[in-house]
């Protein structure tokens, strides 16, 4: 993981060798009618898409690389 301070926010890069997983195209979790019926997984991607800017993904055959920028307040 690499974190850089940019003029307009924080840039983060994640690299790993796990199975390919592209968070830019993964469907978001469906909305639930209530907290009682909500599924407990998949909320991280909802937050990622809501707050990240310049979200990108690449897989070179060995590494997954996810890059994103979180804007400064």
C-alpha positions, 0 to 999 in steps of 0.5 A: 500500500502506498499513500501520497498527499496530493494538492486536492486529497490523498492518493492511495494505491493497493497492490496484492497477489490475490485472485483478480477482483475489479472493484470498479465494475463489481455491482453494488449491494442492493438497498435494503428496506430496513436494517433487519433485512440488510445483508452484512457484506458489500458495504465497503464498495458502496463507500468506496464508490461514494467517496473515492475519485479517480478509482482505477483497477489493473491486473498484470497477470500477477498483481491487482492494483487499485488506485484511488484519490479521496478528496480533502475536506 
